[in-house]
Amino acid sequence: MDMLLYNEVVKQTLNLLHLHKDEWETRYNGYLTKIKKNENKQVKFETPVKKPLFVYTTVSNETKTNPKWYLRFMGQNVGILLKKDNEILLCLRQKDYDNNRDAFKDDTFDIEPGDYRWDDCPEAIKFRDFFKNYGGKKHKKNHEHTVESAFLSDLEKKKGKNKKLKGIQPVEIRKKRFQMPTPLKASNLYKVTSKELLSLDDYFKYAAQYGGGIDILARRRNKKQSVTQSFITVIELKDKHDKKEPPEKVMYQAIAYATFIHELIRSNAADGIGWYNLFLDNKKRKIPDELVIKCVVAMPGLNVVALDKELGKNNLNVLMPFNNSKDKLELLFINLDDKTYGVKDYSEKL
């Protein structure tokens, strides 16, 4: 394994964020201000959506008083819900119709494009029944979206013997799944083999509103000696173990995004405490003096014991890169079941 450049990734991330500080602080403050402002104004979504369908949103969508919500099945967008003339409508575009026929062709999807009342329209009922009864596979190639949906469903379990990793829940906005945006393009970081490459746009750059999103942002709660601690957790997810994209290098992207989350929370100008409480389910918590963010790589086929040992041998289990503070990043792994994509085992310190 090449020398791991974890601390250098943090330093370059901090450098990029410092150079563009005014842009991202202003923009993320604006996002949160509008999300809070719309808390009581936004249309209440009370119509139930039941598994296997899930509702997704975006940060920018939640800044609107009348947003649209994305319906997904096996991780794929299959339609949109929106409110029009005081009714919740299922909106099927031609794109949705074509994609659904292509992706779920083990059965015949024949609900034509159009707008249908979600509660009682025959087409909407038929739409729900199609996905409820679909027993085939998904034929589209975006397999990672399928894995993400299955993994999220595992994390969303509240408790019980079927939940392997207890005390963890994905962060949601108003009870809807979303992907936390960042101003960074970091998907090629795993290709970096030297410190010099980190400064090249081909591998890592500041991209403002066109940056990448965190695969899964979660909150992790650990109880030790009657004290419950909450940790924001950045999870980078892969659908398979690929030698060209090893987990130790995938961790670069998780570190870059976790460093951004750290800077966001510590930023007064971006309303960091507001973001911190959104991530922790609006419990009106004080940001701790020692802010710990967990960076996790999750994929099938991981030997987490060996990976933890490798990082420990190189003193890389914990990064403390933030000057004049006790803040730190903890690096961890989750091994996924290669059939269900639920949690199989995980780093001991997670």
C-alpha positions as CSV (number, residue, x, y, z in Angstrom):
1,M,0.0,0.0,0.0
2,D,1.3,3.4,-0.9
3,M,1.9,5.9,1.8
4,L,-1.5,7.2,3.0
5,L,-1.8,11.0,2.6
6,Y,-4.6,11.5,5.1
7,N,-3.2,14.6,6.8
8,E,-2.3,16.1,3.5
9,V,-5.9,15.7,2.3
10,V,-7.1,17.6,5.4
11,K,-4.6,20.4,4.8
12,Q,-5.5,20.8,1.1
13,T,-9.2,20.7,2.0
14,L,-8.7,23.5,4.6
15,N,-6.7,25.5,2.1
16,L,-9.4,25.3,-0.6
17,L,-12.1,26.2,2.0
18,H,-10.1,29.1,3.3
19,L,-9.5,30.5,-0.3
20,H,-13.3,30.4,-1.0
21,K,-14.5,31.1,2.6
22,D,-16.9,34.0,1.7
23,E,-18.6,32.0,-1.0
24,W,-19.4,28.8,0.9
25,E,-20.2,30.5,4.2
26,T,-22.6,32.9,2.6
27,R,-24.3,30.2,0.6
28,Y,-24.7,27.6,3.4
29,N,-25.9,30.3,5.7
30,G,-28.5,31.1,3.1
31,Y,-29.6,27.4,2.8
32,L,-30.1,27.1,6.5
33,T,-31.8,30.4,6.9
34,K,-34.4,29.5,4.3
35,I,-34.8,25.9,5.7
36,K,-35.6,27.4,9.1
37,K,-37.9,30.1,7.7
38,N,-39.9,27.5,5.9
39,E,-40.3,25.2,8.8
40,N,-43.8,26.4,9.6
41,K,-44.6,27.7,6.1
42,Q,-43.7,24.7,4.0
43,V,-46.4,22.4,2.9
44,K,-46.9,19.7,5.4
45,F,-46.4,16.3,3.8
46,E,-48.8,14.1,5.7
47,T,-49.7,11.6,3.0
48,P,-48.1,8.3,3.9
49,V,-45.5,6.8,1.6
50,K,-44.9,3.1,2.5
51,K,-42.0,0.8,1.8
52,P,-40.7,-0.2,-0.6
53,L,-41.1,3.4,-1.8
54,F,-39.0,6.1,-0.1
55,V,-39.2,9.9,-0.2
56,Y,-36.0,11.9,-1.0
57,T,-35.4,15.6,-1.0
58,T,-32.5,18.0,-1.5
59,V,-31.1,20.9,0.6
60,S,-32.0,23.4,-2.0
61,N,-35.5,21.9,-2.4
62,E,-36.1,22.3,1.4
63,T,-35.5,26.1,1.1
64,K,-38.7,26.4,-1.0
65,T,-42.2,26.9,0.5
66,N,-43.7,24.5,-2.0
67,P,-41.1,21.9,-2.8
68,K,-41.3,18.6,-4.8
69,W,-40.3,15.3,-3.3
70,Y,-38.7,12.4,-5.2
71,L,-40.0,8.9,-4.9
72,R,-37.4,6.2,-5.2
73,F,-37.6,2.4,-5.5
74,M,-34.4,0.4,-5.2
75,G,-32.5,3.7,-5.1
76,Q,-33.9,5.0,-8.5
77,N,-36.2,8.0,-9.0
78,V,-39.6,6.6,-10.2
79,G,-41.8,9.7,-9.8
80,I,-42.3,13.0,-8.0
81,L,-44.8,14.1,-5.4
82,L,-45.9,17.8,-5.3
83,K,-48.7,19.9,-4.0
84,K,-51.0,21.7,-6.5
85,D,-54.3,23.3,-5.7
86,N,-54.3,21.9,-2.2
87,E,-53.8,18.3,-3.4
88,I,-50.8,16.0,-3.3
89,L,-50.1,14.8,-6.8
90,L,-48.1,12.0,-8.2
91,C,-46.2,13.5,-11.2
92,L,-45.0,11.0,-13.8
93,R,-42.8,12.5,-16.5
94,Q,-42.0,10.8,-19.8
95,K,-38.5,10.3,-18.4
96,D,-39.9,8.4,-15.4
97,Y,-42.1,6.3,-17.6
98,D,-39.3,5.3,-19.9
99,N,-36.8,4.6,-17.0
100,N,-39.4,2.6,-15.1
101,R,-40.2,0.4,-18.1
102,D,-36.5,-0.1,-18.7
103,A,-35.3,-0.7,-15.1
104,F,-38.2,-2.9,-13.9
105,K,-39.0,-4.9,-17.0
106,D,-39.5,-8.1,-15.2
107,D,-43.0,-6.8,-15.0
108,T,-44.9,-4.3,-17.2
109,F,-44.9,-0.7,-16.0
110,D,-47.9,0.8,-17.9
111,I,-48.9,3.9,-15.9
112,E,-48.8,6.6,-18.6
113,P,-47.1,10.0,-17.9
114,G,-49.4,12.5,-16.2
115,D,-50.4,14.0,-12.8
116,Y,-52.6,11.9,-10.5
117,R,-54.1,12.4,-7.1
118,W,-51.8,10.4,-4.7
119,D,-54.5,9.4,-2.3
120,D,-57.3,8.0,-4.4
121,C,-56.6,8.2,-8.1
122,P,-56.7,4.7,-9.7
123,E,-53.4,5.4,-11.5
124,A,-51.7,6.3,-8.3
125,I,-53.0,3.2,-6.5
126,K,-51.8,1.1,-9.5
127,F,-48.4,2.8,-9.3
128,R,-48.0,2.0,-5.6
129,D,-49.2,-1.6,-6.2
130,F,-46.7,-2.1,-9.0
131,F,-43.7,-1.4,-6.7
132,K,-45.2,-3.1,-3.7
133,N,-45.6,-6.3,-5.7
134,Y,-42.5,-6.1,-7.9
135,G,-40.5,-9.2,-7.4
136,G,-37.9,-8.9,-10.1
137,K,-34.6,-7.2,-10.2
138,K,-33.5,-3.7,-11.4
139,H,-31.9,-3.7,-14.8
140,K,-30.4,-0.3,-14.8
141,K,-26.7,-0.1,-14.2
142,N,-26.7,2.4,-11.3
143,H,-26.1,-0.4,-8.8
144,E,-24.6,1.9,-6.2
145,H,-28.0,3.6,-5.8
146,T,-29.6,0.2,-5.0
147,V,-26.9,-0.5,-2.5
148,E,-27.3,2.9,-0.9
149,S,-31.1,2.4,-0.5
150,A,-30.6,-1.0,1.1
151,F,-27.9,0.2,3.4
152,L,-30.0,3.2,4.4
153,S,-33.0,0.9,5.2
154,D,-30.7,-1.1,7.4
155,L,-29.5,2.0,9.3
156,E,-33.1,3.3,9.6
157,K,-34.1,0.4,11.7
158,K,-34.8,1.7,15.2
159,K,-33.7,-1.3,17.2
160,G,-34.0,-5.0,17.6
161,K,-32.1,-8.2,16.8
162,N,-32.1,-7.4,13.1
163,K,-30.2,-4.2,13.5
164,K,-26.5,-5.1,13.7
165,L,-25.1,-1.6,14.2
166,K,-27.2,0.0,16.9
167,G,-27.3,3.7,17.9
168,I,-26.9,5.0,14.3
169,Q,-29.5,6.8,12.2
170,P,-29.1,8.7,8.8
171,V,-29.6,12.5,9.1
172,E,-32.9,13.5,7.5
173,I,-34.5,16.9,6.7
174,R,-38.1,16.9,7.9
175,K,-38.1,13.1,8.0
176,K,-37.0,12.8,4.4
177,R,-33.8,11.2,3.0
178,F,-31.3,13.6,1.4
179,Q,-27.7,13.9,0.3
180,M,-25.7,16.6,2.1
181,P,-24.0,18.8,-0.5
182,T,-20.4,20.0,-0.3
183,P,-18.5,22.6,-2.4
184,L,-15.8,20.0,-3.2
185,K,-15.1,17.7,-6.1
186,A,-13.4,14.8,-4.5
187,S,-14.5,11.6,-6.4
188,N,-11.0,11.2,-7.9
189,L,-9.1,11.5,-4.7
190,Y,-8.6,7.8,-4.5
191,K,-6.2,8.1,-7.6
192,V,-3.8,10.4,-5.7
193,T,-0.4,8.9,-5.1
194,S,1.6,11.9,-4.1
195,K,1.2,15.2,-2.2
196,E,1.8,17.1,-5.4
197,L,-1.3,15.6,-7.2
198,L,-3.6,16.9,-4.4
199,S,-3.3,20.5,-5.8
200,L,-4.4,19.5,-9.3
201,D,-8.0,20.1,-10.3
202,D,-8.1,16.7,-12.1
203,Y,-8.0,15.0,-8.7
204,F,-9.5,17.5,-6.2
205,K,-10.9,21.0,-6.5
206,Y,-13.3,23.6,-5.1
207,A,-16.5,23.5,-7.2
208,A,-18.9,25.9,-5.3
209,Q,-22.5,24.8,-5.8
210,Y,-21.4,22.1,-8.2
211,G,-19.5,20.1,-5.6
212,G,-20.1,16.4,-4.7
213,G,-22.5,15.2,-2.1
214,I,-21.8,13.0,0.9
215,D,-23.2,9.5,0.3
216,I,-24.6,9.1,3.7
217,L,-24.5,11.6,6.6
218,A,-25.5,9.9,9.9
219,R,-25.6,10.6,13.6
220,R,-24.0,8.0,15.9
221,R,-24.8,7.7,19.6
222,N,-22.6,5.9,22.0
223,K,-23.4,5.4,25.7
224,K,-20.4,5.1,28.0
225,Q,-20.8,5.1,31.8
226,S,-24.3,6.5,31.7
227,V,-23.2,9.4,29.4
228,T,-24.6,9.4,25.8
229,Q,-22.3,11.0,23.2
230,S,-23.5,12.0,19.7
231,F,-21.2,12.0,16.7
232,I,-21.7,13.2,13.2
233,T,-20.7,10.5,10.8
234,V,-19.6,10.8,7.2
235,I,-20.0,7.6,5.3
236,E,-18.6,7.0,1.8
237,L,-20.3,4.0,0.3
238,K,-19.2,1.6,-2.5
239,D,-21.1,-1.2,-4.0
240,K,-18.1,-3.6,-4.3
241,H,-14.5,-4.1,-3.3
242,D,-12.4,-3.0,-6.2
243,K,-8.6,-3.3,-6.2
244,K,-8.4,-0.2,-8.3
245,E,-10.3,1.7,-5.6
246,P,-9.1,0.2,-2.3
247,P,-10.9,1.2,1.0
248,E,-7.8,2.9,2.4
249,K,-7.9,5.3,-0.6
250,V,-11.7,5.7,-0.7
251,M,-11.2,7.1,2.8
252,Y,-9.6,10.2,1.2
253,Q,-13.0,11.3,0.0
254,A,-14.7,10.7,3.4
255,I,-11.9,12.7,5.1
256,A,-12.3,15.7,2.6
257,Y,-16.1,15.8,3.2
258,A,-15.7,15.4,7.0
259,T,-13.2,18.3,7.0
260,F,-15.8,20.4,5.2
261,I,-18.5,19.4,7.8
262,H,-16.0,20.4,10.6
263,E,-15.4,23.8,9.1
264,L,-19.1,24.3,8.5
265,I,-20.0,23.5,12.1
266,R,-17.2,25.7,13.5
267,S,-18.2,28.6,11.2
268,N,-20.2,31.4,12.9
269,A,-20.8,33.1,9.5
270,A,-22.5,29.9,8.1
271,D,-24.6,29.4,11.3
272,G,-22.5,26.3,12.3
273,I,-24.5,25.6,15.5
274,G,-27.7,25.6,13.4
275,W,-26.2,23.0,11.1
276,Y,-24.9,21.0,14.0
277,N,-28.4,20.8,15.5
278,L,-30.0,20.0,12.2
279,F,-27.6,17.0,11.9
280,L,-28.4,15.9,15.4
281,D,-32.1,16.1,15.0
282,N,-32.6,19.7,16.3
283,K,-32.0,18.9,20.0
284,K,-30.6,22.4,20.6
285,R,-27.2,21.1,21.7
286,K,-24.1,23.1,22.3
287,I,-21.1,22.3,20.1
288,P,-18.7,20.3,22.2
289,D,-15.2,21.7,22.9
290,E,-13.9,18.4,21.5
291,L,-15.7,17.9,18.2
292,V,-15.3,14.4,16.9
293,I,-16.4,13.5,13.4
294,K,-16.4,9.9,12.3
295,C,-15.2,9.1,8.8
296,V,-16.4,5.7,7.5
297,V,-15.9,3.7,4.4
298,A,-18.6,1.1,3.9
299,M,-18.5,-1.7,1.2
300,P,-18.8,-5.4,0.9
301,G,-15.8,-7.7,1.3
302,L,-13.9,-5.7,4.0
303,N,-11.7,-7.2,6.6
304,V,-12.2,-4.4,9.2
305,V,-9.9,-6.0,11.7
306,A,-7.0,-5.9,9.3
307,L,-7.9,-2.4,8.1
308,D,-8.0,-1.0,11.6
309,K,-4.7,-2.7,12.5
310,E,-3.1,-1.2,9.4
311,L,-4.2,2.3,10.3
312,G,-3.2,1.8,13.9
313,K,0.2,0.6,12.9
314,N,0.7,3.9,11.1
315,N,-1.0,6.0,13.8
316,L,-3.8,7.0,11.4
317,N,-6.9,5.8,13.3
318,V,-7.3,9.3,14.6
319,L,-6.4,12.6,12.8
320,M,-6.1,15.7,14.9
321,P,-5.4,18.3,12.1
322,F,-7.2,21.3,13.4
323,N,-4.9,23.9,15.0
324,N,-5.4,25.1,18.5
325,S,-8.3,22.7,19.2
326,K,-9.1,19.2,20.5
327,D,-11.2,18.5,17.4
328,K,-10.4,15.3,15.5
329,L,-11.5,12.8,12.8
330,E,-11.8,9.1,13.6
331,L,-11.3,6.7,10.6
332,L,-13.4,3.6,10.6
333,F,-14.9,0.9,8.3
334,I,-18.2,-1.0,7.8
335,N,-18.3,-4.3,6.1
336,L,-21.5,-4.9,4.2
337,D,-23.3,-8.1,3.4
338,D,-22.8,-8.8,-0.3
339,K,-26.4,-9.8,-0.8
340,T,-28.6,-7.7,1.5
341,Y,-26.1,-4.7,1.8
342,G,-26.9,-4.4,5.5
343,V,-24.2,-4.1,8.1
344,K,-22.2,-7.3,8.5
345,D,-19.4,-6.2,10.9
346,Y,-17.7,-2.9,11.6
347,S,-14.7,-1.3,13.3
348,E,-14.6,-1.9,17.0
349,K,-14.4,1.8,17.9
350,L,-17.4,2.8,15.8
